Amino acid sequence: MSDSINQDTVVVAARKQISSDLKDEVAILSLDKGVYYGLNHVGKSVWKLLQNPISVCEIYSVLMDEYDVDEEVLKKDVLELLSRLKAEGLVEIVVAKKNSL
């Protein structure tokens, strides 16, 4: 299975974490690392979506409806966030598909 995340990848929040909604953000505790992470209100929106398996493309769609942002900026930022969450063990890849040309 590929470790890279693209628009066709299906991701989900890792099982070995707990999170708590705060007013405009979310706090996440990695049970493996014993480290807390915080996400701002946009990251909180992504985190809510990650509670069930979801494709990156679906995340884009939901966020484009929710926020007034340039689509390319959104895609870049979401991929960066998901890659960082995965690197910290907070996101798991359920299904990875290769981009087809």
C-alpha positions as CSV (number, residue, x, y, z in Angstrom):
1,M,0.0,0.0,0.0
2,S,1.3,3.4,-0.9
3,D,2.1,5.9,1.9
4,S,1.4,9.0,-0.2
5,I,-2.0,10.7,0.0
6,N,-3.8,12.0,-3.0
7,Q,-7.3,13.0,-3.9
8,D,-8.5,9.4,-4.3
9,T,-7.0,8.2,-1.0
10,V,-9.5,7.2,1.7
11,V,-8.4,8.2,5.2
12,V,-9.7,7.9,8.7
13,A,-8.6,9.1,12.2
14,A,-6.3,6.6,13.8
15,R,-7.7,4.4,16.6
16,K,-4.9,5.2,19.1
17,Q,-5.9,8.7,19.8
18,I,-8.5,10.6,21.7
19,S,-9.8,14.1,20.9
20,S,-11.9,16.8,22.5
21,D,-13.8,19.6,20.8
22,L,-13.0,23.0,22.2
23,K,-14.8,26.1,21.2
24,D,-13.1,26.9,17.9
25,E,-10.5,24.1,17.8
26,V,-9.9,20.5,18.6
27,A,-7.3,18.9,20.9
28,I,-6.0,15.5,20.0
29,L,-3.9,13.2,22.2
30,S,-1.8,10.5,20.5
31,L,-2.0,7.5,22.8
32,D,1.2,6.1,21.3
33,K,3.3,9.2,21.7
34,G,1.6,10.8,24.7
35,V,1.6,14.1,22.8
36,Y,-1.2,16.6,22.4
37,Y,-1.9,18.3,19.1
38,G,-4.2,21.3,18.4
39,L,-6.1,22.1,15.2
40,N,-7.7,25.5,14.4
41,H,-11.3,25.8,13.3
42,V,-10.6,24.7,9.7
43,G,-8.5,21.7,11.0
44,K,-11.4,20.9,13.3
45,S,-13.7,20.7,10.3
46,V,-11.3,18.2,8.7
47,W,-10.9,16.3,11.9
48,K,-14.7,15.9,12.2
49,L,-14.8,14.5,8.7
50,L,-12.0,12.0,9.5
51,Q,-14.1,10.2,12.2
52,N,-15.4,8.0,9.5
53,P,-13.5,6.8,6.4
54,I,-13.6,9.5,3.7
55,S,-11.9,10.2,0.5
56,V,-9.7,13.2,0.2
57,C,-11.8,14.4,-2.7
58,E,-14.9,14.3,-0.5
59,I,-13.0,16.4,2.1
60,Y,-12.3,19.0,-0.6
61,S,-16.0,19.0,-1.6
62,V,-17.3,19.6,1.9
63,L,-14.7,22.3,2.7
64,M,-15.3,24.1,-0.6
65,D,-19.0,24.4,0.4
66,E,-18.2,25.5,3.9
67,Y,-15.4,28.0,3.3
68,D,-14.7,30.8,0.7
69,V,-11.3,29.8,-0.4
70,D,-9.4,29.2,-3.7
71,E,-9.7,25.6,-4.7
72,E,-6.0,25.0,-5.4
73,V,-5.0,26.6,-2.1
74,L,-7.6,24.4,-0.3
75,K,-6.3,21.2,-2.0
76,K,-2.7,22.0,-1.1
77,D,-3.5,22.9,2.5
78,V,-5.6,19.8,3.0
79,L,-3.0,17.5,1.6
80,E,-0.4,19.1,3.7
81,L,-2.5,18.7,6.9
82,L,-3.4,15.1,6.1
83,S,0.3,14.3,5.5
84,R,1.3,15.9,8.8
85,L,-1.4,14.1,10.7
86,K,-0.4,10.8,9.1
87,A,3.3,11.4,9.9
88,E,2.2,11.9,13.6
89,G,0.2,8.7,13.5
90,L,-3.1,10.5,13.9
91,V,-4.5,9.5,10.4
92,E,-4.5,6.1,8.8
93,I,-4.9,5.3,5.1
94,V,-7.8,3.0,4.5
95,V,-7.5,2.8,0.7
96,A,-4.8,4.3,-1.5
97,K,-5.4,4.6,-5.2
98,K,-2.8,5.8,-7.8
99,N,-3.6,8.8,-9.8
100,S,-4.4,7.7,-13.4
101,L,-3.4,9.9,-16.4
